[in-house]
Amino acid sequence: MAETFHAWAAAERGKVLTPFDYQPGDLGPEQVQIRVETCGICHSDLSMIDNEWGNAVYPLVAGHEAIGVVEAAGEHAKGVKVGDRVGLGWFAGSCMSCRPCLSGRHNLCADAEQTIVGRHGGFADRVRCHWSWAIRLPEGIDASKAGPLFCGGITVFGPIADFGVKPTDRVGVIGIGGLGHLALQFLNKWGCHVTAFTSSDSKADEAKALGAHAVLNSRDSAAMKSAAGSFDFILSTVNVPLDWNSYLGLLAPDGRLHFVGAVLEPVQVPAFALIGGRKRISGSPLGSIATVKDMLDFCARHAIAPQTETFAMGEINDALEHLRAGKARYRVVLENR
């Protein structure tokens, strides 16, 4: 008898999720099957459900921050075994033969399999992936909160590790939400002087509690002007357009403005804003397999964890609306109870 997975799916663009059963077919020789215990909800799930990026296929089972136990493994699976508790993020596979993969940058593989693009994800009781992307949780990580680390966490940790951010750097974080609240924690423990940029003074105390040494109101033109030329690295976690030239003005020579928030509008920047100070603009997807493992070890060492709110998997539509309304503080996690 064919195995049946029980999931929650959007039948059409923007629709509420309803119960959806499907048969995944035979387990691939290099795949593992994970019994999902929890799955975080990310804004990317909303973007896919609403087809904001134009690549959604319906019925769509979203969910790409899954934590669970490996319950089956293909004959050629390596590195994990039945009974291991693992996490699965945005990527569910990569080709293992291209130059990025062979150099350890599996997250840059042109043929990478994305967990919720053209396949079914973790809003379910089971999910599958290539063994390499099923990453074991180290001791010291709270499994009930770990899901958001596999998307929100690695999204902000990756550029800190990959672009040579130094403990002596002065770093700013734009947006104190699902991504930003983790970035503040990482950068504080990295040793940086950390400034949180926010448009609301009401988040100042929270930002400082999370690790910010200073808070700068981006709507205070005098404060922004006084900070000109003082930042080595600014990380943008927001998905809305801002006055990017004003942030470029905050960078010191050789400074970098780095995007991890998916702003859909073009970034308008005059060349001279970059040329004079040899400044840089960049962006990145989620991190490589090795960087995810480094992030988890860093979290265990420094007791870093997402701040989460939990809902039962059956309350998934309430949870999605909670996130849409901007009420999440700061990540939402679904539990299979």
C-alpha positions as CSV (number, residue, x, y, z in Angstrom):
1,M,0.0,0.0,0.0
2,A,1.4,3.4,-1.0
3,E,2.4,5.7,1.9
4,T,0.2,8.8,2.4
5,F,1.4,12.1,3.8
6,H,-1.1,14.4,5.6
7,A,-0.5,18.1,4.9
8,W,-2.1,21.5,4.7
9,A,-2.2,23.1,1.3
10,A,-3.3,26.3,-0.5
11,A,-5.4,25.1,-3.5
12,E,-5.1,28.5,-5.2
13,R,-3.3,31.8,-4.9
14,G,-3.9,33.4,-1.5
15,K,-6.5,30.9,-0.4
16,V,-6.7,29.6,3.2
17,L,-5.0,26.3,3.8
18,T,-7.1,23.1,3.9
19,P,-6.2,19.4,4.7
20,F,-4.4,17.8,1.8
21,D,-3.3,14.2,1.5
22,Y,-0.8,13.0,-1.1
23,Q,1.4,10.0,-1.9
24,P,5.1,10.9,-2.3
25,G,6.0,7.7,-4.2
26,D,9.1,5.7,-3.4
27,L,11.8,7.1,-1.2
28,G,14.9,8.0,-3.4
29,P,18.1,6.2,-2.7
30,E,19.8,9.4,-1.4
31,Q,16.7,10.8,0.4
32,V,15.6,10.7,4.0
33,Q,12.1,10.9,5.3
34,I,11.5,13.2,8.3
35,R,8.5,12.9,10.7
36,V,7.8,16.6,11.3
37,E,7.5,17.6,14.9
38,T,7.5,21.4,14.4
39,C,7.6,23.8,11.4
40,G,8.2,27.5,11.6
41,I,6.3,30.0,9.4
42,C,8.3,32.5,7.4
43,H,7.2,35.5,5.3
44,S,8.5,33.5,2.4
45,D,5.7,31.0,3.0
46,L,3.2,33.8,2.7
47,S,5.0,35.0,-0.5
48,M,4.7,31.5,-2.0
49,I,1.0,31.1,-0.9
50,D,0.3,34.5,-2.5
51,N,2.5,33.8,-5.5
52,E,4.3,37.1,-5.1
53,W,7.4,35.7,-6.8
54,G,5.5,34.0,-9.7
55,N,6.9,30.5,-9.1
56,A,4.2,28.9,-6.9
57,V,2.6,25.6,-8.1
58,Y,-0.8,24.7,-6.6
59,P,-1.8,22.8,-4.6
60,L,1.0,24.3,-2.5
61,V,2.3,22.8,0.7
62,A,4.5,25.5,2.2
63,G,6.7,25.2,5.2
64,H,10.5,25.2,5.1
65,E,11.6,25.4,8.7
66,A,10.9,21.8,9.7
67,I,12.3,20.0,12.7
68,G,11.7,16.3,13.1
69,V,13.1,12.8,13.4
70,V,14.5,10.8,10.5
71,E,12.2,7.7,10.2
72,A,13.4,6.3,6.9
73,A,16.6,6.6,4.8
74,G,17.5,5.6,1.2
75,E,20.2,3.0,0.7
76,H,22.8,5.6,-0.3
77,A,21.9,8.2,2.4
78,K,24.9,9.4,4.4
79,G,25.6,11.5,7.5
80,V,22.3,11.0,9.2
81,K,20.4,7.9,10.2
82,V,17.0,6.8,11.4
83,G,16.3,8.2,14.8
84,D,18.3,11.4,14.4
85,R,16.6,14.7,15.1
86,V,17.3,17.0,12.2
87,G,16.3,20.4,10.6
88,L,15.3,21.2,7.0
89,G,15.4,24.7,5.6
90,W,14.8,26.3,2.2
91,F,16.9,23.8,0.3
92,A,16.0,20.2,0.0
93,G,18.7,19.1,-2.4
94,S,21.6,20.2,-4.7
95,C,23.3,18.6,-7.7
96,M,26.6,17.7,-5.8
97,S,28.5,18.0,-9.1
98,C,28.7,21.7,-10.1
99,R,31.6,24.0,-9.1
100,P,29.6,25.7,-6.3
101,C,28.6,22.3,-4.8
102,L,32.2,20.9,-5.2
103,S,33.5,24.0,-3.4
104,G,31.1,23.7,-0.5
105,R,28.7,26.4,-1.7
106,H,25.7,24.1,-2.2
107,N,23.4,27.0,-1.5
108,L,24.6,28.6,-4.8
109,C,23.9,25.5,-6.9
110,A,21.9,26.5,-10.0
111,D,19.9,23.3,-9.8
112,A,19.2,23.4,-6.1
113,E,15.9,21.8,-5.1
114,Q,13.9,24.3,-3.0
115,T,11.7,22.7,-0.3
116,I,8.5,24.5,-1.3
117,V,9.1,25.3,-4.9
118,G,7.6,22.6,-7.2
119,R,7.4,20.1,-4.3
120,H,5.7,19.8,-1.0
121,G,7.1,21.2,2.2
122,G,6.9,20.9,5.9
123,F,3.3,22.0,6.7
124,A,2.6,18.3,7.1
125,D,3.3,15.2,9.2
126,R,6.2,14.1,6.9
127,V,8.6,15.7,4.5
128,R,11.5,14.4,2.4
129,C,14.9,15.8,1.3
130,H,18.4,14.8,0.2
131,W,20.4,13.5,3.1
132,S,22.9,16.4,2.9
133,W,20.3,19.0,3.8
134,A,18.8,17.1,6.7
135,I,21.1,18.7,9.3
136,R,21.4,17.1,12.8
137,L,20.7,19.3,15.8
138,P,23.7,19.5,18.2
139,E,23.4,19.3,21.9
140,G,22.3,22.5,23.5
141,I,19.7,23.5,20.8
142,D,16.1,23.6,21.9
143,A,14.3,21.6,19.2
144,S,11.0,23.3,19.9
145,K,12.5,26.6,18.9
146,A,15.1,25.5,16.3
147,G,12.9,25.6,13.2
148,P,13.4,29.3,12.4
149,L,17.2,28.9,12.6
150,F,17.0,26.9,9.4
151,C,15.7,29.9,7.4
152,G,15.7,33.2,9.4
153,G,18.7,32.2,11.4
154,I,21.0,31.1,8.5
155,T,19.8,34.0,6.3
156,V,21.4,36.5,8.6
157,F,24.3,34.4,10.0
158,G,25.5,33.5,6.5
159,P,26.7,37.0,5.4
160,I,28.3,37.6,8.8
161,A,30.4,34.5,8.3
162,D,30.9,34.8,4.5
163,F,31.8,38.5,4.2
164,G,34.4,38.8,6.8
165,V,32.5,40.8,9.4
166,K,35.1,41.4,12.2
167,P,34.6,41.7,16.0
168,T,35.9,45.2,15.8
169,D,33.4,46.3,13.2
170,R,30.5,48.7,13.8
171,V,27.4,47.0,12.3
172,G,23.8,48.1,11.8
173,V,20.7,46.0,11.4
174,I,17.7,47.4,9.5
175,G,14.4,45.9,10.6
176,I,13.9,44.3,14.0
177,G,11.6,41.4,13.2
178,G,11.9,37.8,12.4
179,L,15.3,38.1,10.8
180,G,16.6,41.2,12.6
181,H,16.0,39.9,16.1
182,L,18.3,37.0,15.3
183,A,20.9,39.2,13.6
184,L,21.2,41.4,16.7
185,Q,21.9,38.3,18.8
186,F,24.5,36.9,16.4
187,L,26.3,40.2,15.9
188,N,26.5,40.9,19.7
189,K,28.1,37.5,20.4
190,W,30.3,37.9,17.3
191,G,31.8,40.9,19.2
192,C,30.6,43.8,17.0
193,H,29.3,47.1,18.2
194,V,25.6,46.7,17.1
195,T,23.1,49.4,16.2
196,A,19.5,48.6,15.5
197,F,17.7,50.8,12.9
198,T,14.0,51.1,13.5
199,S,11.3,53.5,12.6
200,S,9.6,53.0,15.9
201,D,11.1,54.1,19.3
202,S,8.8,51.5,20.9
203,K,11.2,48.7,19.9
204,A,14.3,50.4,21.4
205,D,14.2,48.5,24.7
206,E,13.5,45.2,22.9
207,A,16.4,45.7,20.5
208,K,18.8,46.4,23.4
209,A,17.6,43.3,25.2
210,L,18.4,41.3,22.1
211,G,21.9,42.6,21.8
212,A,21.9,46.1,20.3
213,H,24.3,48.6,21.9
214,A,22.5,51.5,20.3
215,V,19.2,52.2,18.6
216,L,18.9,54.7,15.8
217,N,15.5,56.0,14.6
218,S,15.6,56.0,10.8
219,R,13.0,58.8,10.7
220,D,15.2,61.1,12.8
221,S,17.2,63.0,10.1
222,A,19.5,64.7,12.5
223,A,20.4,61.3,14.2
224,M,21.0,59.7,10.8
225,K,23.2,62.6,9.7
226,S,25.3,62.4,12.8
227,A,26.0,58.8,12.2
228,A,27.4,59.4,8.6
229,G,30.5,57.4,7.7
230,S,30.5,55.3,10.9
231,F,29.4,51.8,9.8
232,D,31.5,49.0,8.4
233,F,28.5,46.7,7.6
234,I,24.8,47.3,7.4
235,L,22.4,44.3,7.1
236,S,19.0,45.0,5.7
237,T,16.3,42.5,6.7
238,V,13.2,44.4,5.5
239,N,11.2,43.6,2.4
240,V,10.0,47.2,1.7
241,P,11.8,49.9,-0.3
242,L,13.7,52.5,1.8
243,D,15.9,55.5,1.1
244,W,19.0,53.4,0.4
245,N,21.1,56.4,-0.4
246,S,20.8,57.5,3.2
247,Y,22.1,54.2,4.4
248,L,25.0,54.3,1.9
249,G,25.9,57.6,3.5
250,L,26.2,55.9,6.8
251,L,28.9,53.5,5.6
252,A,32.6,54.1,6.2
253,P,35.0,53.6,3.4
254,D,35.0,50.0,2.2
255,G,31.6,49.5,3.9
256,R,29.0,47.2,2.7
257,L,25.2,47.4,2.5
258,H,23.9,43.8,2.4
259,F,20.4,42.7,1.5
260,V,18.7,39.5,2.9
261,G,15.2,41.0,2.8
262,A,13.4,40.3,-0.5
263,V,12.7,43.9,-1.6
264,L,10.8,43.5,-4.9
265,E,11.4,47.0,-6.2
266,P,14.7,47.9,-7.9
267,V,17.3,49.4,-5.7
268,Q,18.1,52.9,-7.1
269,V,21.7,53.9,-6.3
270,P,23.8,56.5,-8.1
271,A,27.3,55.3,-9.0
272,F,29.1,58.1,-7.2
273,A,27.5,57.0,-3.9
274,L,29.7,53.9,-4.2
275,I,32.7,55.1,-6.1
276,G,34.1,57.7,-3.7
277,G,34.2,55.5,-0.6
278,R,34.7,52.2,-2.5
279,K,31.4,51.0,-1.0
280,R,29.6,47.8,-1.9
281,I,26.1,46.6,-2.2
282,S,25.4,42.8,-2.1
283,G,22.8,40.2,-1.3
284,S,22.7,36.5,-0.4
285,P,20.4,33.5,-0.1
286,L,20.5,31.1,2.8
287,G,23.8,29.7,3.7
288,S,25.7,26.5,2.8
289,I,25.4,23.2,4.6
290,A,28.7,23.8,6.4
291,T,27.6,27.3,7.4
292,V,24.3,26.0,8.8
293,K,26.3,23.6,11.0
294,D,28.6,26.4,12.1
295,M,25.5,28.5,13.0
296,L,24.0,25.8,15.0
297,D,27.2,25.3,17.0
298,F,27.5,29.0,17.5
299,C,23.9,29.1,18.8
300,A,24.6,26.2,21.2
301,R,27.8,27.9,22.5
302,H,26.2,31.3,23.1
303,A,22.6,30.2,24.0
304,I,21.1,32.0,21.0
305,A,17.5,31.1,20.1
306,P,14.6,32.7,18.2
307,Q,11.8,34.2,20.2
308,T,8.8,32.1,19.2
309,E,5.1,31.8,19.5
310,T,3.5,28.4,19.0
311,F,0.3,27.2,17.4
312,A,-1.0,23.7,16.7
313,M,-0.6,22.6,13.1
314,G,-4.4,22.5,12.9
315,E,-4.4,26.2,13.8
316,I,-2.3,27.0,10.8
317,N,-4.6,29.6,9.2
318,D,-4.8,31.5,12.5
319,A,-1.1,31.4,12.7
320,L,-0.7,32.7,9.1
321,E,-3.1,35.6,9.8
322,H,-1.2,36.4,13.0
323,L,2.0,36.7,10.9
324,R,0.2,38.7,8.1
325,A,-1.0,41.2,10.7
326,G,2.5,41.8,11.9
327,K,1.8,40.5,15.4
328,A,4.4,37.8,15.5
329,R,7.1,38.3,18.2
330,Y,9.2,37.3,16.5
331,R,8.8,33.9,14.8
332,V,5.8,31.6,14.7
333,V,6.2,27.8,15.1
334,L,3.6,25.1,14.3
335,E,3.5,21.9,16.4
336,N,2.3,18.5,15.3
337,R,0.5,17.6,18.6
